[in-house]
Amino acid sequence: MLKRLQFKSVGMKLFMIFFTAVLLLTSVLGWVALSVSRSIVLEQVSEATAGQLAQAADKVDFLFSQYEGISKQLAVDTLLREDLVIVSDPAVSIVNKTAAEARIRERLNGAVQMDSKLQGVRLVSLDLSTSTSYSSVGSSGTTSSEAIQAKMEHIVKANGQVVWFPTEIKGFMGNETKASISMGRLLKNLNFPRATYVLVIDVKERAIGDMLSNIQIGESGSIRMVTAEGRIVHDPDAQLLMSQSDLELPQQDEAEQGAFYTDQDEMVVVEAMSTAPWVLAGYAPTDDFLQAADKLLWVTLAVIAAAIGIALLLGWFMMRHVGKPLNDMCLLMEQGEQGNLKVRTSFPHRQDEIGRLGLSFNRMMEQISGLADQTRASAVQVLATAEELADVSRSTSQTAGEIAAAMEQVAQGAGSLSQQAENENALAEHIGVQMGRVTQSHEVMQEAADRVLQVAGQGSRHMHHLVEKTEEIHQVNQQMVQRAEQLKDKASSIHKILELMNEIAKQTNILSMNATIEAARAGAAGKGFMVVADEIRELADSSKRSIHTVAGMTREIQEGVQHTVETLNRSAPLFDEQLQSVGEAQERFHNVQKQMDHFLVEIQGSTHSIQELLDAQQELTGSIASAASIVQESSAATEEVASMASQQHKVSERLVGLSGQLEQLSEQLKESLVKFRT
């Protein structure tokens, strides 16, 4: 009993539910508050970091755009382009080349001296020759390794657009002592292609670090510049340059800027650059920003502990004032189950639901005691009545059995008559079904005949239309023969004209030869006339070749026209045969249409006769059905009376059995009431 009170009582269940609900609610609210505060802190930090990173990207883009502007100025510098033409022209003297080379180096040195962030500026020839390439002071010479050739091809393919190369530890040419970021642009010269050069500007990698040194992300964060392939362009740790970045940046098809978080609990803010195809990535551990938010964890734990204490107190109160009275009520109900109807509750004066329950229990027990006394008296009366009812039921059952036997014999005779009427009705219905099928077959044949008649009419109209079209084709064929003959005559006329033009060309050639001879005799005074004579001779030769070409084409046209005439003459008899065949087919279609008209009239007469026969069969079926229905109604009434008599017999037998059971129940009721103490 004590175990059930502790673990299965309503008070303990209420205590556990209340305690668990308070504990879960407090824990969930604390966890939600902690999560929301952490997310708010991270969101604000990411927005601030994104703003800083955007400013840093703008500074770097501004610096890179300045160098792109310098490269554009050098690309359109007229004096520089002229000097490049001079040093590239092998016909220019060494003195002029030396002066031009000095001016080129002076321009490159001036660009480097004006900006301390530049490591060097160089003009590289497309063949990577050291003698024809120029660089500013402090820049190393030109190399021709495969890596350098690949970079040069990349710049050339850009066709004058700026190309940025990530940081190289040994510079663009691979022979420098300091790391640099390089920019390349092709300086094309369409008028003098040999003067085409590649401009390379090397920017100190340290200059990027100086620009980004004043930006701090968290306590241990950093800023890194990364290419689209994940190669590090800039990092505070110089040893990481040119290596693959370990940051998990978004792919190219995802967002290129914004904040996200890695599996290592790092916040990464990405800002895409507008000048170079790189991104600035600022990253720091999230713990650097969540130290203040983690203090809420201890506050949440303290609140949960206080909630546990309060839940324990409230649970004990609920067990004391709810669980104990309900347990007492259960004990009293068990005593009442054992037959003690004198039990009463001791808390009917409480002004709550428990008090009302105790008061109702007391009233219920009083009413049950009164009912038990009344039941004892009623049981004696029921027992006497049951004995009388049993005697009457036996007499009624015997009479109902005799009536049921007589009605069953009458029902059997009516059922036999009804079966014969149903067989005759089924036979008449079968005849009607077969007649309906014949009618449907005639209807299908009539529809088929109608369709055949329609198809024959359409075929006749199509054949008539085909005859007309065949006659038109025959006429067109004759017209084509006539026009081909005319075209043949025209081609002969053209051939004659070409022969005349060929003769004129020959005379013109002879005339030009005579003019050339006369000009040679005239000496220097006839040189101009000799040039004119040569032009006339060339024109005559060209005319002669054109005339031969046109003559060939004219002969081909004559042959094609002749072939066309022969083909049309061969096809004319075929068209005549086709016209005769189409006429015969049209006559056959007309005969088919007449025969189908006669067949359709015969089908309509047959259908009318079958319909009259079907009407007579339906009248016969109706008469048989009426007679069958009368027999069925009589049989049904007889069966119904027999069924009612049989049911009356069964009810009487059941009534006898129930009377016996009533006697037994009366005895058992008297014995059961003896157990109750009132």
C-alpha positions as CSV (number, residue, x, y, z in Angstrom):
1,M,0.0,0.0,0.0
2,L,2.8,2.4,0.9
3,K,4.6,1.7,-2.4
4,R,1.4,2.4,-4.4
5,L,1.0,5.6,-2.5
6,Q,4.5,6.8,-3.3
7,F,4.7,5.9,-7.0
8,K,1.1,5.3,-8.4
9,S,-1.0,7.8,-6.5
10,V,-2.6,10.8,-8.1
11,G,-0.8,13.1,-5.7
12,M,2.6,11.7,-6.8
13,K,1.7,11.9,-10.5
14,L,0.6,15.5,-10.0
15,F,3.8,16.3,-8.1
16,M,5.9,14.7,-10.9
17,I,4.0,16.5,-13.7
18,F,4.2,19.9,-12.0
19,F,7.8,19.4,-11.0
20,T,8.8,18.2,-14.6
21,A,6.8,21.0,-16.3
22,V,8.4,23.8,-14.1
23,L,11.8,22.3,-14.6
24,L,11.4,21.9,-18.4
25,L,9.9,25.4,-18.8
26,T,12.6,27.0,-16.9
27,S,15.3,25.1,-18.7
28,V,13.8,25.8,-22.1
29,L,13.4,29.5,-21.4
30,G,17.0,29.7,-20.1
31,W,18.3,27.9,-23.1
32,V,16.3,30.1,-25.5
33,A,17.4,33.3,-23.8
34,L,21.1,32.1,-24.0
35,S,20.8,31.1,-27.6
36,V,19.0,34.4,-28.6
37,S,21.6,36.4,-26.8
38,R,24.4,34.5,-28.5
39,S,22.8,34.9,-31.9
40,I,22.2,38.7,-31.3
41,V,25.8,39.2,-30.2
42,L,27.1,37.2,-33.2
43,E,24.8,39.1,-35.6
44,Q,25.9,42.5,-34.3
45,V,29.6,41.5,-34.4
46,S,29.2,40.1,-37.9
47,E,27.6,43.4,-39.1
48,A,30.3,45.5,-37.5
49,T,33.0,43.2,-38.9
50,A,31.4,43.3,-42.3
51,G,31.4,47.1,-42.2
52,Q,35.1,47.2,-41.3
53,L,35.9,44.6,-44.0
54,A,33.9,46.6,-46.6
55,Q,36.0,49.7,-45.8
56,A,39.2,47.7,-46.0
57,A,38.1,46.2,-49.3
58,D,37.4,49.7,-50.6
59,K,40.8,50.9,-49.6
60,V,42.5,48.0,-51.3
61,D,40.3,48.5,-54.4
62,F,41.2,52.2,-54.4
63,L,44.9,51.3,-54.3
64,F,44.5,48.7,-57.1
65,S,42.4,51.1,-59.2
66,Q,45.2,53.7,-58.9
67,Y,47.7,51.2,-60.3
68,E,45.2,50.3,-63.1
69,G,45.0,54.1,-63.8
70,I,48.8,54.3,-64.0
71,S,48.8,51.4,-66.4
72,K,46.2,53.0,-68.6
73,Q,48.1,56.3,-68.6
74,L,51.2,54.4,-69.8
75,A,49.2,52.6,-72.4
76,V,48.0,55.8,-74.0
77,D,51.2,57.8,-73.4
78,T,52.2,58.9,-77.0
79,L,55.8,59.6,-76.2
80,L,56.2,56.2,-74.6
81,R,54.6,54.4,-77.6
82,E,56.9,56.4,-79.9
83,D,60.0,55.3,-77.9
84,L,58.8,51.7,-77.9
85,V,58.6,51.9,-81.7
86,I,62.1,53.4,-81.9
87,V,63.7,50.6,-79.8
88,S,61.8,47.9,-81.7
89,D,62.7,49.2,-85.2
90,P,65.9,47.6,-86.5
91,A,66.4,50.5,-89.0
92,V,66.8,53.1,-86.2
93,S,70.4,54.0,-85.3
94,I,71.9,52.9,-82.0
95,V,72.1,56.5,-80.8
96,N,68.4,57.1,-81.1
97,K,67.7,53.7,-79.6
98,T,69.9,54.4,-76.6
99,A,68.2,57.8,-76.0
100,A,64.7,56.2,-76.3
101,E,65.7,53.4,-73.8
102,A,66.9,56.1,-71.4
103,R,63.6,57.9,-71.7
104,I,61.6,54.6,-71.1
105,R,63.6,53.8,-68.0
106,E,63.2,57.3,-66.7
107,R,59.4,57.0,-67.0
108,L,59.4,53.7,-65.2
109,N,61.7,55.0,-62.4
110,G,59.5,58.1,-62.0
111,A,56.4,55.9,-61.5
112,V,58.2,53.9,-58.7
113,Q,59.7,57.0,-57.0
114,M,56.3,58.6,-56.8
115,D,54.8,55.7,-54.8
116,S,56.6,53.9,-52.0
117,K,54.2,50.9,-52.2
118,L,55.5,50.0,-55.6
119,Q,58.3,47.5,-55.8
120,G,59.0,47.9,-59.5
121,V,57.6,48.6,-63.0
122,R,58.8,46.8,-66.1
123,L,58.0,46.6,-69.8
124,V,58.5,43.0,-71.0
125,S,58.8,42.1,-74.7
126,L,56.6,39.2,-75.9
127,D,59.7,37.0,-76.6
128,L,60.9,37.6,-72.9
129,S,64.3,38.8,-74.2
130,T,66.3,40.7,-71.6
131,S,67.9,43.0,-74.1
132,T,64.5,44.3,-75.4
133,S,62.8,44.4,-71.9
134,Y,63.0,47.4,-69.5
135,S,62.5,47.7,-65.8
136,S,62.7,50.4,-63.1
137,V,65.6,50.7,-60.7
138,G,65.7,47.8,-58.1
139,S,63.8,45.3,-60.3
140,S,65.5,42.1,-61.3
141,G,66.0,41.0,-64.9
142,T,63.7,39.0,-67.1
143,T,63.4,35.2,-67.0
144,S,61.8,32.8,-69.5
145,S,60.6,29.9,-67.4
146,E,57.4,28.0,-68.2
147,A,55.6,29.7,-65.3
148,I,56.6,33.2,-66.7
149,Q,55.5,32.2,-70.2
150,A,52.1,31.0,-68.9
151,K,51.6,34.4,-67.1
152,M,52.6,36.2,-70.3
153,E,50.1,34.2,-72.4
154,H,47.4,35.0,-69.8
155,I,48.1,38.7,-70.2
156,V,48.1,38.5,-74.0
157,K,44.8,36.7,-74.0
158,A,43.3,39.5,-71.9
159,N,43.8,41.7,-74.9
160,G,44.5,44.9,-73.1
161,Q,42.5,44.2,-70.0
162,V,44.1,44.3,-66.5
163,V,45.2,40.9,-65.1
164,W,46.1,40.6,-61.4
165,F,48.4,37.9,-60.2
166,P,48.4,36.7,-56.5
167,T,51.4,37.1,-54.2
168,E,54.6,35.5,-55.3
169,I,57.4,35.1,-52.6
170,K,60.0,35.9,-55.3
171,G,58.1,38.4,-57.3
172,F,56.6,38.1,-60.8
173,M,59.8,36.9,-62.5
174,G,60.7,34.5,-59.7
175,N,64.0,36.2,-58.9
176,E,63.1,38.9,-56.5
177,T,64.0,39.0,-52.7
178,K,60.6,40.4,-51.5
179,A,57.1,39.1,-52.0
180,S,54.9,41.2,-54.3
181,I,51.5,41.3,-56.0
182,S,51.7,41.8,-59.7
183,M,49.4,43.5,-62.3
184,G,49.8,43.0,-66.0
185,R,48.4,44.8,-69.1
186,L,49.1,44.3,-72.8
187,L,50.3,47.5,-74.6
188,K,49.3,46.8,-78.2
189,N,50.5,48.7,-81.2
190,L,48.4,47.9,-84.2
191,N,50.5,50.1,-86.5
192,F,53.8,48.6,-85.5
193,P,53.2,45.1,-83.9
194,R,56.9,44.7,-83.0
195,A,56.4,47.5,-80.5
196,T,53.8,45.5,-78.5
197,Y,54.9,45.1,-74.9
198,V,53.5,43.8,-71.6
199,L,53.4,46.2,-68.7
200,V,54.0,44.6,-65.3
201,I,53.6,46.6,-62.0
202,D,54.8,44.9,-58.8
203,V,53.1,46.0,-55.6
204,K,54.8,45.3,-52.3
205,E,52.8,42.7,-50.3
206,R,53.8,44.6,-47.2
207,A,51.8,47.6,-48.4
208,I,48.6,45.5,-48.1
209,G,49.5,44.5,-44.6
210,D,50.1,48.2,-43.6
211,M,46.6,49.1,-44.9
212,L,44.9,46.3,-43.0
213,S,47.0,46.4,-39.8
214,N,44.5,48.8,-38.0
215,I,41.6,46.4,-38.3
216,Q,41.2,43.9,-35.5
217,I,38.5,41.2,-35.4
218,G,38.0,39.8,-31.9
219,E,41.0,39.1,-29.6
220,S,42.7,36.5,-31.8
221,G,41.1,37.1,-35.2
222,S,42.9,38.1,-38.5
223,I,42.2,39.3,-42.1
224,R,43.3,37.3,-45.1
225,M,43.1,37.9,-48.8
226,V,42.3,34.8,-50.8
227,T,41.8,34.0,-54.5
228,A,38.8,32.2,-55.9
229,E,40.9,28.9,-55.9
230,G,41.6,29.3,-52.1
231,R,45.2,30.5,-52.5
232,I,46.4,33.0,-49.9
233,V,47.3,36.4,-51.4
234,H,47.9,38.2,-48.0
235,D,48.1,37.1,-44.4
236,P,49.7,38.6,-41.3
237,D,51.8,35.4,-41.2
238,A,54.2,35.7,-44.1
239,Q,54.9,32.0,-44.1
240,L,51.3,31.3,-45.2
241,L,51.7,33.3,-48.5
242,M,51.1,31.3,-51.7
243,S,49.8,28.3,-49.6
244,Q,46.2,26.9,-49.7
245,S,43.8,28.6,-47.3
246,D,42.3,26.3,-44.6
247,L,39.2,28.5,-44.4
248,E,36.0,27.0,-45.9
249,L,34.9,29.9,-48.1
250,P,31.7,29.7,-50.2
251,Q,31.8,28.3,-53.6
252,Q,31.6,30.4,-56.8
253,D,27.9,29.7,-57.3
254,E,27.1,30.8,-53.7
255,A,27.0,34.2,-52.1
256,E,30.5,35.9,-52.4
257,Q,30.1,38.1,-49.3
258,G,28.5,38.1,-45.9
259,A,29.1,36.2,-42.7
260,F,29.1,32.4,-42.1
261,Y,30.4,30.0,-39.4
262,T,32.7,27.0,-39.9
263,D,32.7,23.6,-38.2
264,Q,35.6,24.8,-36.0
265,D,33.3,27.5,-34.4
266,E,34.9,30.3,-36.3
267,M,33.1,33.3,-37.6
268,V,34.2,34.2,-41.2
269,V,33.2,37.5,-42.9
270,V,33.8,37.6,-46.6
271,E,33.9,40.8,-48.8
272,A,34.4,40.5,-52.6
273,M,36.8,42.9,-54.3
274,S,35.8,44.8,-57.3
275,T,39.2,45.2,-59.0
276,A,40.8,41.8,-58.6
277,P,39.0,38.4,-58.5
278,W,39.8,37.9,-54.9
279,V,38.0,38.3,-51.5
280,L,38.9,39.7,-48.1
281,A,38.1,37.1,-45.4
282,G,38.1,38.2,-41.7
283,Y,37.9,35.3,-39.3
284,A,38.0,34.8,-35.5
285,P,36.8,32.2,-33.0
286,T,33.3,32.8,-31.8
287,D,34.4,32.5,-28.2
288,D,36.1,35.9,-28.6
289,F,32.6,37.5,-28.9
290,L,30.5,35.2,-26.6
291,Q,32.4,35.7,-23.3
292,A,29.8,38.2,-22.1
293,A,26.9,36.1,-23.4
294,D,28.3,33.0,-21.5
295,K,27.7,34.8,-18.2
296,L,24.0,34.3,-18.8
297,L,24.6,30.5,-18.5
298,W,25.3,30.8,-14.7
299,V,22.3,33.1,-14.3
300,T,20.2,30.5,-16.1
301,L,21.5,27.7,-13.9
302,A,20.7,29.7,-10.7
303,V,17.1,30.3,-12.0
304,I,16.7,26.6,-12.7
305,A,17.9,25.7,-9.2
306,A,15.4,28.2,-7.6
307,A,12.7,26.8,-9.8
308,I,13.5,23.2,-8.6
309,G,13.1,24.4,-4.9
310,I,9.8,26.1,-5.6
311,A,8.5,23.1,-7.6
312,L,9.4,20.8,-4.7
313,L,7.4,23.0,-2.2
314,L,4.4,23.3,-4.5
315,G,4.5,19.5,-5.2
316,W,4.5,18.7,-1.4
317,F,1.5,21.0,-0.9
318,M,-0.4,19.4,-3.8
319,M,0.3,15.9,-2.4
320,R,-0.9,16.9,1.1
321,H,-4.1,18.6,0.1
322,V,-5.0,16.6,-3.1
323,G,-3.2,13.3,-3.0
324,K,-4.0,12.3,0.6
325,P,-7.8,12.9,0.4
326,L,-8.0,11.0,-2.9
327,N,-6.1,8.1,-1.3
328,D,-8.5,8.0,1.6
329,M,-11.4,8.0,-0.8
330,C,-9.9,4.9,-2.6
331,L,-9.7,3.0,0.7
332,L,-13.4,3.8,1.5
333,M,-14.4,2.6,-2.0
334,E,-12.6,-0.7,-1.5
335,Q,-14.5,-1.2,1.8
336,G,-17.7,-0.5,0.0
337,E,-16.8,-3.0,-2.7
338,Q,-16.5,-5.7,0.0
339,G,-20.1,-5.0,1.2
340,N,-19.7,-2.4,3.9
341,L,-22.3,0.3,3.1
342,K,-21.8,2.1,6.4
343,V,-18.4,3.8,5.4
344,R,-18.4,7.6,5.2
345,T,-15.7,10.3,4.5
346,S,-14.2,12.6,7.1
347,F,-13.7,15.7,4.9
348,P,-17.2,16.7,3.6
349,H,-16.9,20.2,5.1
350,R,-14.0,21.4,2.8
351,Q,-15.0,24.2,0.5
352,D,-13.4,22.9,-2.7
353,E,-13.8,20.0,-5.2
354,I,-12.4,17.5,-2.7
355,G,-15.0,18.4,-0.1
356,R,-17.8,18.2,-2.8
357,L,-16.5,14.8,-3.8
358,G,-16.6,13.6,-0.1
359,L,-20.1,14.9,0.4
360,S,-21.3,13.2,-2.8
361,F,-19.7,9.9,-1.7
362,N,-21.6,10.0,1.6
363,R,-24.9,10.7,-0.1
364,M,-24.2,7.9,-2.7
365,M,-23.6,5.3,0.0
366,E,-26.8,6.3,1.8
367,Q,-28.8,5.9,-1.5
368,I,-27.2,2.5,-2.2
369,S,-28.2,1.3,1.3
370,G,-31.8,2.3,0.7
371,L,-31.8,0.6,-2.8
372,A,-30.4,-2.6,-1.3
373,D,-33.4,-2.7,1.2
374,Q,-35.9,-2.1,-1.6
375,T,-34.2,-4.8,-3.8
376,R,-34.7,-7.5,-1.2
377,A,-38.4,-6.8,-1.1
378,S,-38.7,-6.7,-4.9
379,A,-36.8,-10.0,-5.3
380,V,-39.5,-11.9,-3.4
381,Q,-42.3,-10.5,-5.7
382,V,-40.3,-11.2,-8.9
383,L,-39.8,-14.8,-7.9
384,A,-43.6,-15.4,-7.6
385,T,-44.4,-13.6,-10.9
386,A,-41.7,-15.7,-12.7
387,E,-43.4,-18.9,-11.8
388,E,-46.8,-17.8,-13.2
389,L,-45.2,-16.5,-16.4
390,A,-43.5,-19.8,-17.0
391,D,-46.8,-21.7,-17.0
392,V,-48.5,-19.3,-19.5
393,S,-45.5,-19.4,-21.8
394,R,-45.5,-23.2,-22.1
395,S,-49.2,-23.1,-23.2
396,T,-48.6,-20.4,-25.8
397,S,-45.6,-22.1,-27.3
398,Q,-47.5,-25.3,-28.0
399,T,-50.3,-23.4,-29.8
400,A,-47.9,-21.4,-31.9
401,G,-46.1,-24.6,-33.1
402,E,-49.3,-26.0,-34.5
403,I,-50.1,-22.8,-36.4
404,A,-46.6,-22.6,-37.9
405,A,-46.7,-26.2,-39.3
406,A,-50.0,-25.5,-41.2
407,M,-48.8,-22.2,-42.7
408,E,-45.6,-23.9,-44.0
409,Q,-47.6,-26.3,-46.1
410,V,-49.6,-23.4,-47.7
411,A,-46.4,-21.5,-48.4
412,Q,-44.8,-24.5,-50.2
413,G,-47.7,-24.7,-52.7
414,A,-47.6,-20.9,-53.5
415,G,-43.8,-21.1,-54.0
416,S,-44.1,-23.8,-56.7
417,L,-46.7,-21.7,-58.6
418,S,-44.5,-18.6,-58.4
419,Q,-41.4,-20.6,-59.7
420,Q,-43.3,-21.6,-62.9
421,A,-44.4,-18.0,-63.5
422,E,-40.8,-16.8,-63.1
423,N,-39.5,-19.4,-65.6
424,E,-42.1,-18.2,-68.3
425,N,-41.2,-14.6,-67.6
426,A,-37.4,-15.4,-68.0
427,L,-38.1,-17.1,-71.4
428,A,-40.0,-14.1,-72.7
429,E,-37.2,-11.7,-71.5
430,H,-34.6,-13.9,-73.3
431,I,-36.6,-13.6,-76.5
432,G,-36.7,-9.8,-76.0
433,V,-33.0,-9.7,-75.5
434,Q,-32.3,-11.6,-78.7
435,M,-34.7,-9.3,-80.6
436,G,-32.9,-6.3,-79.2
437,R,-29.6,-7.6,-80.4
438,V,-31.0,-8.1,-83.9
439,T,-32.2,-4.5,-83.8
440,Q,-28.8,-3.3,-82.7
441,S,-27.2,-5.3,-85.5
442,H,-29.5,-3.7,-88.1
443,E,-28.7,-0.2,-86.6
444,V,-25.0,-0.9,-86.8
445,M,-25.4,-2.1,-90.5
446,Q,-27.4,1.0,-91.3
447,E,-24.7,3.3,-89.7
448,A,-22.0,1.4,-91.6
449,A,-24.0,1.8,-94.9
450,D,-24.3,5.5,-94.2
451,R,-20.6,5.8,-93.6
452,V,-19.8,3.9,-96.8
453,L,-22.2,6.1,-98.7
454,Q,-20.6,9.2,-97.3
455,V,-17.1,7.8,-98.1
456,A,-18.2,7.0,-101.7
457,G,-19.6,10.5,-102.1
458,Q,-16.4,12.0,-100.8
459,G,-14.3,9.7,-103.1
460,S,-16.3,10.7,-106.1
461,R,-15.8,14.4,-105.3
462,H,-12.1,13.9,-104.7
463,M,-11.7,12.0,-108.0
464,H,-13.5,14.8,-109.8
465,H,-11.2,17.3,-108.2
466,L,-8.2,15.1,-109.2
467,V,-9.3,15.1,-112.8
468,E,-9.4,18.9,-112.9
469,K,-6.0,19.1,-111.3
470,T,-4.5,16.5,-113.7
471,E,-5.8,18.6,-116.7
472,E,-4.3,21.7,-115.2
473,I,-0.9,19.9,-114.8
474,H,-1.1,18.7,-118.4
475,Q,-1.7,22.3,-119.6
476,V,1.2,23.6,-117.4
477,N,3.5,20.9,-118.8
478,Q,2.7,22.1,-122.4
479,Q,3.4,25.7,-121.4
480,M,6.7,24.7,-119.8
481,V,7.7,23.0,-123.1
482,Q,6.9,26.2,-125.0
483,R,8.8,28.4,-122.6
484,A,11.8,26.0,-122.7
485,E,11.9,26.3,-126.5
486,Q,11.9,30.1,-126.2
487,L,14.7,29.9,-123.5
488,K,16.7,27.8,-125.9
489,D,16.4,30.4,-128.7
490,K,17.4,33.2,-126.3
491,A,20.5,31.2,-125.2
492,S,21.5,30.8,-128.9
493,S,21.2,34.6,-129.3
494,I,23.4,35.1,-126.3
495,H,26.0,32.8,-127.7
496,K,26.1,34.9,-130.9
497,I,26.6,38.1,-128.9
498,L,29.4,36.5,-126.9
499,E,31.2,35.5,-130.2
500,L,30.9,39.1,-131.3
501,M,32.3,40.3,-127.9
502,N,35.2,37.8,-128.2
503,E,36.1,39.2,-131.6
504,I,36.1,42.7,-130.1
505,A,38.4,41.6,-127.3
506,K,40.8,40.1,-129.8
507,Q,40.8,43.3,-131.8
508,T,41.4,45.3,-128.6
509,N,44.3,43.1,-127.7
510,I,45.9,43.6,-131.1
511,L,45.3,47.3,-130.8
512,S,47.0,47.4,-127.4
513,M,50.0,45.5,-128.8
514,N,50.4,48.0,-131.6
515,A,50.1,50.8,-129.1
516,T,52.9,49.2,-127.0
517,I,55.1,48.9,-130.1
518,E,54.5,52.6,-131.0
519,A,55.2,53.7,-127.4
520,A,58.5,51.8,-127.4
521,R,59.5,53.5,-130.6
522,A,58.7,56.9,-129.0
523,G,61.1,56.2,-126.2
524,A,60.8,58.2,-122.9
525,A,57.9,60.3,-124.3
526,G,55.8,57.2,-124.8
527,K,56.1,55.6,-121.4
528,G,52.8,57.0,-120.2
529,F,51.1,55.7,-123.4
530,M,52.8,52.3,-122.9
531,V,51.2,52.1,-119.4
532,V,47.8,52.8,-120.9
533,A,48.4,50.2,-123.6
534,D,49.3,47.6,-120.9
535,E,46.2,48.3,-119.0
536,I,44.1,48.0,-122.2
537,R,45.7,44.6,-123.0
538,E,45.1,43.4,-119.4
539,L,41.5,44.6,-119.7
540,A,41.1,42.8,-123.0
541,D,42.5,39.5,-121.6
542,S,40.2,39.8,-118.6
543,S,37.2,40.4,-121.0
544,K,38.3,37.4,-123.0
545,R,38.4,35.2,-119.9
546,S,35.0,36.5,-118.8
547,I,33.5,35.9,-122.2
548,H,34.8,32.3,-122.2
549,T,33.2,31.7,-118.8
550,V,29.9,33.2,-119.8
551,A,30.0,31.1,-123.0
552,G,30.5,27.9,-121.0
553,M,27.6,28.8,-118.7
554,T,25.4,29.6,-121.8
555,R,26.2,26.1,-123.2
556,E,25.3,24.5,-119.9
557,I,22.0,26.4,-119.9
558,Q,21.3,25.3,-123.5
559,E,22.0,21.7,-122.6
560,G,19.8,21.9,-119.4
561,V,17.0,23.4,-121.4
562,Q,17.2,20.7,-124.0
563,H,17.2,18.0,-121.3
564,T,14.1,19.7,-119.7
565,V,12.3,19.8,-123.1
566,E,13.0,16.1,-123.6
567,T,11.8,15.2,-120.1
568,L,8.6,17.2,-120.5
569,N,7.9,15.5,-123.8
570,R,8.4,12.0,-122.3
571,S,6.1,12.9,-119.3
572,A,3.2,14.2,-121.5
573,P,1.9,10.6,-122.4
574,L,2.1,9.6,-118.8
575,F,-0.2,12.5,-117.8
576,D,-2.7,11.4,-120.5
577,E,-2.7,7.8,-119.1
578,Q,-3.2,9.2,-115.6
579,L,-6.1,11.4,-116.7
580,Q,-7.8,8.3,-118.2
581,S,-7.3,6.2,-115.1
582,V,-8.7,8.9,-112.8
583,G,-11.8,9.1,-115.0
584,E,-12.4,5.3,-114.7
585,A,-12.0,5.4,-110.9
586,Q,-14.5,8.3,-110.7
587,E,-17.1,6.2,-112.6
588,R,-16.6,3.2,-110.3
589,F,-17.1,5.4,-107.2
590,H,-20.4,6.6,-108.7
591,N,-21.6,3.0,-109.2
592,V,-20.7,2.1,-105.6
593,Q,-22.7,5.0,-104.4
594,K,-25.9,3.8,-106.3
595,Q,-25.6,0.3,-104.9
596,M,-25.2,1.5,-101.3
597,D,-28.4,3.6,-101.7
598,H,-30.4,0.5,-102.7
599,F,-28.8,-1.5,-99.8
600,L,-29.7,1.2,-97.3
601,V,-33.4,1.1,-98.3
602,E,-33.5,-2.7,-97.8
603,I,-32.0,-2.4,-94.3
604,Q,-34.5,0.3,-93.3
605,G,-37.5,-2.0,-94.2
606,S,-36.0,-4.9,-92.3
607,T,-35.4,-2.7,-89.2
608,H,-39.1,-1.6,-89.3
609,S,-40.3,-5.3,-89.3
610,I,-38.1,-6.3,-86.4
611,Q,-39.3,-3.3,-84.4
612,E,-43.0,-4.4,-84.8
613,L,-42.0,-7.9,-83.6
614,L,-40.2,-6.5,-80.6
615,D,-43.3,-4.5,-79.5
616,A,-45.4,-7.6,-79.6
617,Q,-42.9,-9.5,-77.5
618,Q,-42.8,-6.7,-74.9
619,E,-46.7,-6.9,-74.5
620,L,-46.3,-10.7,-73.9
621,T,-43.6,-10.2,-71.3
622,G,-45.8,-7.6,-69.5
623,S,-48.7,-10.1,-69.3
624,I,-46.5,-12.9,-67.9
625,A,-44.9,-10.4,-65.4
626,S,-48.3,-9.3,-64.1
627,A,-49.4,-12.9,-63.5
628,A,-46.0,-13.7,-61.8
629,S,-46.3,-10.7,-59.6
630,I,-49.7,-11.7,-58.4
631,V,-48.4,-15.2,-57.6
632,Q,-45.4,-13.8,-55.8
633,E,-47.5,-11.5,-53.7
634,S,-49.7,-14.4,-52.6
635,S,-46.7,-16.5,-51.9
636,A,-45.0,-13.7,-50.0
637,A,-48.1,-13.1,-47.9
638,T,-48.3,-16.8,-47.0
639,E,-44.6,-17.0,-46.2
640,E,-44.9,-13.9,-44.0
641,V,-47.8,-15.5,-42.1
642,A,-45.8,-18.7,-41.7
643,S,-42.7,-16.8,-40.6
644,M,-44.8,-14.8,-38.0
645,A,-46.2,-18.1,-36.7
646,S,-42.7,-19.6,-36.5
647,Q,-41.4,-16.5,-34.7
648,Q,-44.3,-16.6,-32.3
649,H,-43.4,-20.2,-31.5
650,K,-39.8,-19.3,-30.9
651,V,-40.7,-16.3,-28.8
652,S,-42.9,-18.6,-26.7
653,E,-40.1,-21.0,-26.2
654,R,-37.7,-18.2,-25.4
655,L,-40.3,-16.8,-23.0
656,V,-40.4,-20.1,-21.2
657,G,-36.6,-20.1,-20.9
658,L,-36.5,-16.5,-19.7
659,S,-39.1,-17.4,-17.0
660,G,-36.8,-20.1,-15.7
661,Q,-33.8,-17.7,-15.8
662,L,-35.9,-15.1,-14.0
663,E,-36.5,-17.6,-11.2
664,Q,-32.8,-18.4,-10.9
665,L,-31.9,-14.6,-10.9
666,S,-34.4,-14.0,-8.2
667,E,-32.8,-16.7,-6.0
668,Q,-29.3,-15.3,-6.7
669,L,-30.4,-11.7,-5.9
670,K,-31.7,-12.8,-2.5
671,E,-28.4,-14.5,-1.8
672,S,-26.4,-11.4,-2.9
673,L,-28.3,-9.0,-0.8
674,V,-27.5,-11.0,2.3
675,K,-23.8,-9.8,2.0
676,F,-24.6,-6.0,2.4
677,R,-24.6,-4.5,5.8
678,T,-27.0,-1.6,6.1
